[in-house]
Amino acid sequence: MKKMTLSLFMVLCVLLLSVLTACQGATEPEAVTEAVSDETTTGTTAAEPDDTPNTPDEPNQPTPEKPNEPNTPNEPNTPEQPNEPAEPSYPRPSELRTYELNEETAGIKILGERHLKVDGCITMDWTGAGIEFNADLNTESNVSFVAKSNALCYFKAYVDGLLWKNGTSNYFTVGTNDTSIELKDVPAGKHVIRLIKATGYTIAQASVSSVTLDGTISETAPAKKDLYIEYLGDSICCGWGIIGGHTGNWADQDGTLAYPYLVSQRLGADYSITALSGKGMVVGTPNFKDNYLHASPLRSTEEEYDFARQADIVVINLGTNDVGQHANMATYREAYVALLGQIFEKHGEDCVVYCLWGAMGDGFSYHVNTAISTYKQSNPKAKIYTLQLEGSSVPGGAPSWGHPSREDNMKHTIALEALITETYLSKQ
């Protein structure tokens, strides 16, 4: 009996131990689940999943307000901006375009306000006449113009203000047939491109009809300058004798090295260089007595120039050829007075006039001053100043006939710039 009781007790202990072990095994998974939940929860439950990227420790990541933004945990400060693509780098796919040039071509600034309007081209007759535009080139490539002239003449080209050479030469020669002016190997990217006629008016009248480039021309033209200066002169203003072999032909002229162009560049001014080599106030055809009111008298005298833009300043340096060709100086004085009247009529009473002499002698200075005094008797408020330029350092006689050198022109530039600064710019 005792043995049976002991056996039953042992069986009960074994059963109790098994039950306890089973109960302990059933509670362990629940405890593990709770521990994991404490580490990963971000305020949501399994029944309410979060739609936003799971990056709570990176505050620069997309927020619930932008649920579709990509998750970029390795670059938290550079989220993608699909609506604002970066400008493509250069070079870009090549695409040649040809722009026909005329008065209406978008994005083209015409240099030299005084020009005659002709269909199918832009005329570039006077010294320093030209065009300027903003270009965006896809690749390093050539920019090619088509130009022509009624006689041989020189052009110069500039990219971002720097002279762009034609091989080793500073000049492109244009003739009577369509001539290609090719600016080679211009770098890809955005540039300001300028083409200028360096030769004077009475030597040649020219035009440009198209430009071809690998890229585009901006529809926004370079802005007009605040200051506009008109120059009235002769071969001195054209830069006669500054370059070349001094043989007395077109290859001796470069108006971009003469004082009118240089003063305009230094003052940041737009300009018209209305200069007639070999002509004067009354001598020659054309001349200023008869043709000041014409845009390009060798092309047409049928209608007057419209003076659509009034000059702030007009510079007159006329008389060297009148004296040299023995003009009647009483007629010269009368014409000078009449020219002053036309200037103030067309450009307004606020225009300031500077009357120059002396670069190749001062034989007409008396007549200039007499004409000014005569005009001011009836127009006492007219703003007129005078300047005697330093005489040329070049000996007279053929082949250069004593025209000012490049160094002389720099002296003239400094003197005129100083006078304009003192009497005009300092009072604006």
C-alpha positions as CSV (number, residue, x, y, z in Angstrom):
1,M,0.0,0.0,0.0
2,K,2.8,2.4,0.9
3,K,4.6,1.5,-2.3
4,M,1.5,2.3,-4.4
5,T,1.1,5.6,-2.7
6,L,4.7,6.6,-3.4
7,S,4.5,5.8,-7.1
8,L,1.3,7.8,-7.5
9,F,3.1,10.8,-5.9
10,M,6.0,10.6,-8.2
11,V,3.7,10.5,-11.3
12,L,1.9,13.6,-10.1
13,C,5.2,15.5,-9.6
14,V,6.3,14.6,-13.1
15,L,3.0,15.9,-14.5
16,L,3.2,19.1,-12.6
17,L,6.7,19.8,-13.8
18,S,5.6,19.2,-17.5
19,V,2.7,21.7,-17.1
20,L,5.0,24.3,-15.6
21,T,7.5,23.9,-18.5
22,A,4.8,24.2,-21.1
23,C,3.4,27.3,-19.6
24,Q,6.9,29.0,-19.5
25,G,7.4,28.1,-23.2
26,A,4.1,29.7,-24.2
27,T,4.9,33.1,-22.7
28,E,8.4,33.6,-24.2
29,P,7.3,34.6,-27.8
30,E,5.0,37.3,-26.5
31,A,7.8,38.8,-24.5
32,V,10.1,38.9,-27.6
33,T,7.4,40.4,-29.8
34,E,7.0,43.3,-27.3
35,A,10.7,44.0,-27.2
36,V,10.9,44.3,-31.1
37,S,7.9,46.5,-31.2
38,D,9.5,49.0,-28.7
39,E,12.6,49.4,-31.0
40,T,10.8,50.0,-34.4
41,T,7.5,51.8,-33.7
42,T,7.3,55.4,-35.2
43,G,3.8,56.2,-33.9
44,T,1.9,53.7,-36.1
45,T,0.7,50.2,-35.6
46,A,0.6,47.2,-37.8
47,A,-3.0,47.8,-38.5
48,E,-2.3,51.4,-39.7
49,P,0.9,51.3,-41.9
50,D,2.8,54.5,-42.6
51,D,2.9,55.5,-46.4
52,T,5.9,57.8,-46.0
53,P,9.5,56.6,-46.4
54,N,10.8,55.0,-43.2
55,T,13.6,57.5,-42.4
56,P,12.6,59.2,-39.1
57,D,16.1,60.1,-38.1
58,E,16.9,62.1,-41.3
59,P,14.8,65.3,-41.2
60,N,15.9,66.5,-44.7
61,Q,14.0,63.6,-46.3
62,P,10.6,64.0,-48.0
63,T,7.7,64.5,-45.6
64,P,4.1,63.2,-45.6
65,E,3.1,66.2,-47.6
66,K,5.3,64.8,-50.5
67,P,4.5,61.1,-50.4
68,N,5.7,60.5,-53.9
69,E,9.2,61.9,-53.4
70,P,12.0,59.2,-53.7
71,N,13.8,58.0,-50.6
72,T,17.5,59.0,-50.8
73,P,18.9,58.2,-47.3
74,N,22.5,58.4,-48.5
75,E,22.1,62.0,-49.8
76,P,19.6,63.7,-47.4
77,N,20.5,67.3,-48.6
78,T,20.1,66.7,-52.4
79,P,16.6,65.6,-53.2
80,E,15.8,65.2,-56.8
81,Q,14.1,68.2,-58.6
82,P,12.6,66.7,-61.7
83,N,10.8,69.9,-62.6
84,E,14.0,72.0,-62.7
85,P,16.5,70.3,-64.9
86,A,20.1,71.6,-64.8
87,E,21.4,73.4,-67.9
88,P,23.1,70.8,-70.1
89,S,26.8,71.0,-70.1
90,Y,28.8,71.8,-73.2
91,P,29.4,70.5,-75.8
92,R,25.8,69.8,-76.8
93,P,24.4,68.1,-80.0
94,S,25.4,70.1,-83.0
95,E,22.7,72.1,-84.9
96,L,23.8,74.6,-87.5
97,R,21.5,77.5,-88.1
98,T,21.6,80.3,-90.6
99,Y,20.0,83.7,-89.7
100,E,19.1,86.1,-92.5
101,L,20.0,89.6,-91.4
102,N,18.0,92.7,-91.9
103,E,16.5,95.6,-89.9
104,E,13.9,93.3,-88.4
105,T,16.1,90.3,-87.3
106,A,15.5,89.7,-83.6
107,G,18.4,90.0,-81.2
108,I,20.7,92.1,-83.5
109,K,22.0,95.4,-82.3
110,I,23.1,97.7,-85.1
111,L,26.3,99.6,-84.4
112,G,26.4,103.1,-85.8
113,E,23.0,104.7,-85.5
114,R,23.2,106.4,-88.9
115,H,22.6,103.8,-91.5
116,L,20.4,103.4,-94.6
117,K,17.7,100.7,-94.5
118,V,18.0,98.3,-97.4
119,D,15.9,95.1,-97.8
120,G,17.7,91.8,-97.4
121,C,20.7,93.0,-95.5
122,I,22.1,95.4,-92.9
123,T,24.1,98.2,-94.4
124,M,27.5,98.9,-92.8
125,D,28.8,102.0,-94.7
126,W,30.3,104.4,-92.2
127,T,33.5,103.9,-90.1
128,G,32.8,101.6,-87.2
129,A,29.4,100.5,-88.5
130,G,28.5,96.9,-87.6
131,I,26.3,94.5,-85.7
132,E,26.4,92.9,-82.2
133,F,24.5,90.0,-80.8
134,N,24.4,87.4,-78.0
135,A,25.1,83.8,-79.2
136,D,24.9,80.4,-77.5
137,L,27.2,77.9,-79.3
138,N,26.6,74.2,-78.8
139,T,30.2,73.2,-79.6
140,E,33.6,74.8,-80.3
141,S,32.8,75.9,-83.9
142,N,33.0,78.6,-86.5
143,V,30.7,81.6,-86.8
144,S,30.4,82.6,-90.4
145,F,29.1,85.9,-91.9
146,V,28.3,86.7,-95.5
147,A,29.2,90.3,-96.5
148,K,30.0,92.3,-99.6
149,S,31.0,95.7,-100.6
150,N,31.2,97.9,-103.6
151,A,35.0,98.0,-103.2
152,L,37.7,96.2,-101.1
153,C,37.5,97.0,-97.4
154,Y,38.5,95.7,-94.0
155,F,36.3,94.2,-91.3
156,K,37.2,93.3,-87.7
157,A,35.5,90.8,-85.4
158,Y,35.3,90.6,-81.6
159,V,34.2,87.9,-79.2
160,D,33.4,89.0,-75.7
161,G,35.2,92.2,-76.4
162,L,38.4,90.6,-77.6
163,L,39.7,90.9,-81.1
164,W,39.1,87.6,-83.0
165,K,41.9,87.3,-85.6
166,N,41.7,86.0,-89.1
167,G,44.6,83.6,-88.7
168,T,47.5,85.9,-87.9
169,S,45.8,89.0,-89.3
170,N,43.6,91.5,-87.4
171,Y,41.5,92.0,-90.5
172,F,39.0,90.2,-92.8
173,T,39.0,91.5,-96.4
174,V,35.6,91.9,-98.1
175,G,35.1,92.5,-101.8
176,T,32.4,93.0,-104.4
177,N,31.1,89.4,-104.4
178,D,29.5,87.6,-101.4
179,T,32.5,87.1,-99.0
180,S,32.7,84.7,-96.1
181,I,33.9,86.2,-92.8
182,E,34.7,83.2,-90.7
183,L,35.5,83.4,-87.0
184,K,37.2,80.0,-86.5
185,D,37.1,77.8,-83.4
186,V,34.9,80.0,-81.1
187,P,34.5,78.0,-77.8
188,A,31.1,76.5,-76.9
189,G,29.0,78.5,-74.6
190,K,27.5,82.0,-74.4
191,H,29.3,84.9,-76.1
192,V,28.8,88.5,-77.3
193,I,29.9,88.7,-80.9
194,R,30.6,91.9,-82.8
195,L,31.4,92.6,-86.4
196,I,32.7,96.0,-87.4
197,K,33.7,97.8,-90.7
198,A,37.1,99.4,-90.1
199,T,37.4,101.1,-93.5
200,G,35.9,104.6,-94.1
201,Y,32.9,105.6,-96.0
202,T,34.2,107.2,-99.2
203,I,36.5,104.1,-99.8
204,A,33.7,101.5,-99.6
205,Q,30.0,101.0,-98.7
206,A,29.3,97.5,-97.4
207,S,26.5,95.2,-96.0
208,V,26.1,91.9,-94.2
209,S,23.3,89.5,-95.2
210,S,23.5,86.4,-93.0
211,V,25.3,84.6,-90.2
212,T,25.6,80.9,-89.7
213,L,26.5,79.3,-86.4
214,D,26.2,76.0,-84.4
215,G,23.7,77.2,-81.8
216,T,21.3,80.1,-81.4
217,I,21.2,83.9,-81.3
218,S,19.3,85.3,-78.4
219,E,16.1,87.2,-79.3
220,T,17.2,89.8,-76.8
221,A,19.7,92.2,-78.4
222,P,22.6,93.8,-76.4
223,A,21.2,96.9,-74.7
224,K,21.7,100.4,-76.1
225,K,24.2,102.5,-74.1
226,D,23.0,105.4,-72.1
227,L,25.3,107.8,-74.0
228,Y,25.1,108.3,-77.8
229,I,27.8,110.4,-79.6
230,E,27.7,111.5,-83.2
231,Y,31.0,112.4,-84.9
232,L,31.3,114.6,-88.0
233,G,34.7,114.5,-89.7
234,D,37.0,113.5,-92.5
235,S,39.9,111.1,-93.0
236,I,41.3,111.9,-89.5
237,C,38.2,110.3,-88.0
238,C,38.5,107.3,-90.4
239,G,42.0,106.5,-89.1
240,W,43.7,107.2,-92.4
241,G,47.4,106.2,-92.4
242,I,47.3,104.4,-89.0
243,I,48.1,101.0,-90.6
244,G,49.4,99.6,-93.9
245,G,52.1,100.6,-96.2
246,H,50.9,104.2,-96.6
247,T,50.2,103.8,-100.3
248,G,47.1,105.9,-100.1
249,N,44.5,103.2,-100.5
250,W,41.9,101.3,-98.4
251,A,44.5,99.1,-96.7
252,D,45.9,102.2,-94.8
253,Q,42.7,102.8,-92.8
254,D,41.5,101.5,-89.5
255,G,38.8,103.7,-87.9
256,T,38.8,101.5,-84.7
257,L,42.2,102.9,-83.9
258,A,41.2,106.6,-84.4
259,Y,40.0,108.8,-81.5
260,P,36.2,108.8,-82.3
261,Y,35.9,105.0,-81.8
262,L,38.3,105.0,-78.9
263,V,36.5,107.8,-77.0
264,S,33.2,105.9,-77.5
265,Q,34.6,102.7,-76.1
266,R,36.2,104.4,-73.1
267,L,33.0,106.2,-72.3
268,G,30.8,103.2,-72.9
269,A,28.9,105.1,-75.6
270,D,27.0,104.2,-78.7
271,Y,28.2,106.2,-81.7
272,S,27.9,107.2,-85.3
273,I,31.1,108.1,-87.1
274,T,29.9,110.1,-90.0
275,A,33.3,110.8,-91.6
276,L,34.1,111.6,-95.3
277,S,37.7,111.0,-96.3
278,G,38.9,113.8,-98.6
279,K,35.7,115.8,-98.1
280,G,34.8,118.7,-95.9
281,M,32.2,121.2,-94.9
282,V,31.8,122.5,-98.4
283,V,34.4,120.7,-100.6
284,G,33.9,117.4,-102.2
285,T,30.8,115.3,-103.1
286,P,29.2,114.4,-100.8
287,N,29.9,117.1,-98.2
288,F,28.3,118.2,-94.9
289,K,26.8,121.4,-96.3
290,D,24.6,119.4,-98.7
291,N,24.4,116.0,-97.1
292,Y,24.4,116.0,-93.3
293,L,20.7,115.1,-93.4
294,H,21.2,112.0,-95.5
295,A,21.8,108.5,-93.9
296,S,24.1,107.4,-96.7
297,P,24.4,110.0,-99.5
298,L,26.4,107.8,-101.9
299,R,23.6,105.2,-101.8
300,S,20.6,107.6,-101.8
301,T,19.7,111.3,-101.4
302,E,16.0,110.8,-102.1
303,E,14.9,111.2,-98.5
304,E,16.3,112.5,-95.3
305,Y,17.7,110.5,-92.4
306,D,15.0,110.1,-89.7
307,F,17.3,110.8,-86.7
308,A,15.2,108.3,-84.8
309,R,17.7,108.5,-81.9
310,Q,18.9,111.9,-80.8
311,A,22.5,112.3,-80.0
312,D,23.5,113.5,-76.5
313,I,26.8,114.8,-77.9
314,V,27.9,115.8,-81.4
315,V,31.7,116.2,-82.2
316,I,32.7,118.3,-85.2
317,N,36.2,118.2,-86.7
318,L,35.8,119.7,-90.2
319,G,38.0,122.1,-92.1
320,T,41.2,120.4,-92.9
321,N,40.1,119.5,-96.5
322,D,38.4,122.9,-96.9
323,V,41.6,124.7,-96.2
324,G,43.7,122.2,-98.2
325,Q,41.5,122.5,-101.2
326,H,41.2,126.3,-101.0
327,A,37.5,126.6,-100.3
328,N,35.9,130.0,-99.9
329,M,36.1,130.4,-96.2
330,A,33.2,132.8,-96.0
331,T,31.1,130.0,-97.5
332,Y,32.7,127.6,-95.0
333,R,31.6,129.8,-92.1
334,E,28.1,130.1,-93.4
335,A,27.9,126.4,-93.8
336,Y,29.2,125.8,-90.3
337,V,26.5,128.1,-88.8
338,A,23.9,126.2,-90.8
339,L,25.2,122.8,-89.7
340,L,25.0,123.9,-86.0
341,G,21.4,124.8,-86.6
342,Q,20.6,121.4,-88.2
343,I,22.3,119.6,-85.3
344,F,20.3,121.4,-82.6
345,E,17.1,121.0,-84.6
346,K,17.5,117.3,-85.1
347,H,19.0,116.3,-81.7
348,G,17.3,118.9,-79.5
349,E,18.4,121.9,-77.5
350,D,20.0,119.7,-74.7
351,C,22.5,118.3,-77.2
352,V,26.1,119.4,-76.4
353,V,28.4,120.2,-79.3
354,Y,32.3,120.0,-79.3
355,C,34.1,121.8,-82.1
356,L,37.7,120.5,-82.8
357,W,40.7,121.5,-84.9
358,G,44.5,121.2,-84.9
359,A,45.2,117.6,-85.6
360,M,46.6,118.5,-89.0
361,G,47.0,122.2,-88.6
362,D,44.9,125.1,-87.2
363,G,44.3,127.1,-90.3
364,F,40.6,127.1,-89.9
365,S,40.3,127.7,-86.2
366,Y,39.5,131.3,-86.6
367,H,36.6,130.4,-88.9
368,V,35.3,127.8,-86.5
369,N,35.2,130.3,-83.6
370,T,33.6,133.0,-85.8
371,A,30.9,130.6,-86.8
372,I,30.2,129.6,-83.2
373,S,30.0,133.3,-82.1
374,T,27.6,134.0,-85.0
375,Y,25.3,131.1,-84.1
376,K,25.3,131.9,-80.4
377,Q,24.2,135.5,-81.1
378,S,20.8,134.0,-82.0
379,N,21.0,130.9,-79.7
380,P,22.8,132.1,-76.5
381,K,21.8,129.0,-74.6
382,A,23.4,126.6,-77.0
383,K,26.0,124.4,-75.3
384,I,29.1,124.5,-77.6
385,Y,32.7,123.8,-76.5
386,T,36.0,124.0,-78.4
387,L,39.1,121.9,-78.3
388,Q,42.4,122.3,-80.1
389,L,44.0,118.9,-80.6
390,E,47.7,118.4,-80.5
391,G,49.3,118.4,-84.0
392,S,50.2,115.3,-85.8
393,S,53.7,113.9,-85.2
394,V,53.8,112.4,-88.7
395,P,55.7,114.5,-91.3
396,G,53.5,116.0,-94.1
397,G,53.6,114.9,-97.7
398,A,52.9,111.7,-99.5
399,P,52.1,108.9,-98.8
400,S,50.6,109.6,-95.4
401,W,50.1,113.3,-95.8
402,G,50.8,113.9,-92.2
403,H,47.8,112.1,-90.8
404,P,47.9,111.5,-87.1
405,S,49.6,108.3,-85.9
406,R,48.1,105.7,-83.5
407,E,50.0,107.5,-80.7
408,D,48.6,110.9,-81.8
409,N,45.1,109.5,-81.8
410,M,45.5,108.2,-78.2
411,K,46.5,111.8,-77.2
412,H,43.4,113.1,-78.9
413,T,41.3,110.4,-77.2
414,I,42.5,111.4,-73.8
415,A,42.0,115.2,-74.4
416,L,38.5,114.8,-75.7
417,E,37.5,112.3,-73.1
418,A,38.7,114.7,-70.4
419,L,36.7,117.6,-71.9
420,I,33.5,115.6,-72.2
421,T,33.9,114.3,-68.6
422,E,34.4,117.8,-67.3
423,T,31.7,119.6,-69.2
424,Y,29.1,117.0,-69.7
425,L,29.3,113.8,-67.7
426,S,30.1,115.5,-64.4
427,K,26.9,117.5,-64.7
428,Q,24.6,114.6,-65.3
